[in-house]
Amino acid sequence: MTRDEFESLSEITTNFRENPAANDFGYAYFGGYDPRFALVNFDGLQVNVSRINDISFLLPLLTEGVYHVWFCWRRADLMTARLRAIFIQEGQDPQPLENIVTLEEYIDTGPAADLLLTRDRKRYPAKDRVTTLNSVRLGTIVVETTGRHTLKFEVVDRGRSERTWIDMFHFIPVTEDQLWPRFDKEGTHHGRGTPCELIWPFDLPCPGDNDER
């Protein structure tokens, strides 16, 4: 998605609880390199959850099948702000996803990748290992028909008036690797075993334990 397409927000529907301020909802760009804001493609969707009741995304084409759905975001100090996701496809019953996202959550950088996976968590940046970039498995969906469907988030707890940044969604067939590929800040995806010096920023070392490479 280009910046112009993102800024139009034509495929994102938001039900506001109250009128948003200028920086409560919209496109956010982060230039340069800061591992705490290492969002893919240097950008994300900036959202103040306290201002909304729900937000829906018209998804890219999904083919029939069973998928794990991952939500990737940059956390913010939202106290108890939480979201519940629902997968919606025309002519079918809505599918509530089982895991509720707590937006203030940090990711634990210590455990090995396989251990995090048992907790429905993963690291999605290809090189950075920081606590502020998190990914939670929302749940499992069944896509009955190939098409463009909807992922809706309902606000369970509003928290306080703070912003968070939605980075990516991953729809990965249940039979495939959930941990790779990963993404660097320039948007390049990297498979398991990619040499560290080929991942941007090229001069930054990979984590010392190298546990998931």
N, C-alpha and C positions, 0 to 999 in steps of 0.2 A: 504494500500500500504506500502510495506517495504521500508526502506531507499535505498537499492540497486536498487529496481524497480524505485523509484523516481529519483535516480541519473542518471539512464539510459535515462529518459525522452522519452521513446520509444513511448508514446501515446500523446505527446505534440509536436506540429509542430509550429515553430516560423519563421516568415519571417523577418529577420534582415534588418534594414535600413543601418547599418554599422557594422563592425566587433565588437563584444562585448569584453569588458575586462573580466578578470577572474571572477570578482564578479558582473557582470551585469546580469547574468542569471544562475540559478541553484538552487540546494538544500541548504536550510539554516536550521540549528539546533540551538535551544535556550535551553540550559540546565538550571537547577535551577528554581527559581521562580521569575519572574518579571511581575507584572500585566500589565505593558505597552507592553509586548511581550508575553502575555498569549495565544499563538497560540496552537490550538488543536494538541495533540501528540508532542508538543515541536518543531514543524517544519512547514515550509512553502516553497512556491516557490518564490524565490527572483528574482525580475524583475526590470531592469532599462528601463522604458517605452520609454525613449528618443532614445533608440537604435533599436526599432522595429517598423515595420509597422502593424503587426498583429500577433496574437497567437491563436492557435486552440487546443482544448482539446477533445480527443476521450472519450466519457462518458461511465460510467458503464451502464448496461442494464436498459432501461426504458420501462415499459409496456405502452400500449395504454392508453391515458387519457389526461386530461388537468391539467397543473401544473403551480404554481407560481415558478419562478426561483430566488434564492437569491445568492448574491455574498458577501462573507465574506473575509475581508482583514485587514491588519495592515497598517494604513495610513503612509505616509511619506511626507516630504516637497517638493512636486512636482510642486508647483505653479498651473498652469492651466491644468495639465495632465489629460486627460479624455479618457474613453473607451466606445465604443458602441458594444453591443453584438448581435450576430445573431445565431439563432438555425437552424441547417442544418440536414436534413434527406434525404437519398437517394430516388429519384423519386418524391420528393415534392418540392414546392417552398420554398426558404429560408424564415425564420420568423424573421425579425428584432424585437428586444425587445425595448420597448418604453423608458425606462429610461437610460440615459447616466450617467456613474459613474465618479465622480470627485475624483481622488485618494487622494487628499490632505485633503479631508473632515474629520472633526471630527464628532463623534456622540454626541448628546446632552444627558448627563446623567441624566438630571432632570425630563423630562416628564415620565408619566406612560407608561407602555408597549403598552397599547391599543391606546394611543395617537400617539406614534411613528409609530405604524402600519398604521395609516391613512396617514402618510407621506412617506410610503413605506420604513420605516426603522425598525430595531429591534436590540435588544441586543442578541447576540448568545452565549457568555460565560455563563456558568451555575452559576457562583458566582461573578466574577469580574464585576465591573461597572466602566469602564475607557473610556476616550474619544478617544483613539487610535485604538480600535478594533471596526470595523464598519461592518454593514450588510445592503445592499440595495436590494430591490426587483427590479430585472432587467426588469421583465415583466411576461407575461403569454404565455405559449406555448401549442400547441396541438400536442401530439405525435400520429401520425397516425398509426404506426406499431411498435410492440414490437421489440426492437433491441438496438444496440449501435450506438448512433448518435453523432453529433459534436456540440460543443459550440465554436464559433469563436468570438474573440474580435478584433476590429479594433481600432487603435489609432486615436482619433479625434484631440486632442491637445497633443503634446509631453511633454510639461513642460520643466523642466531643468533636468540635469543629476543627478537624485537621485533614490534610490531604494525604492520599495514597496514590500510587502510580501502577496501573495495570500494564503489564509488559506483553505477555503472550498467553495463548492457550495451546496445549498440545492434545491432539486426538490421536492416540496410538493404539493400533489393534492389540487386543489382549495377548495375542500369540507372539508379539514382537518385543524387542528390547525397550524397556521403559526409560533407561538411563541415558541412552545415546540415540541420535546425535545430540550434541550440545552446541551452544551458540556463543560466538564472541561478540563484542560490542559493535563491530562493523557489520554484523548480520550474517557472517559466514557460519555455516553449520559444519561441525567436525565429528567424525566417527570415532569410535573407540580405538585407541592406539595412535592417534595423530601426534606426531612429534611436537613437543612443547614450543619449539622455535618457529613452527608454522602457524601458531595461534596468536592473533593480535591481542594486546600489544606484544610484538615479537620479542622484545628484550626483557619482558617480565617473566621471572621463573615460575614454574608450576609448583603446586604445593609439595613440600618436602617428602611427605610419605608416599605420594604418587599411587594411592591405594586403588584408584579405579581406572588406571590407564593400562 
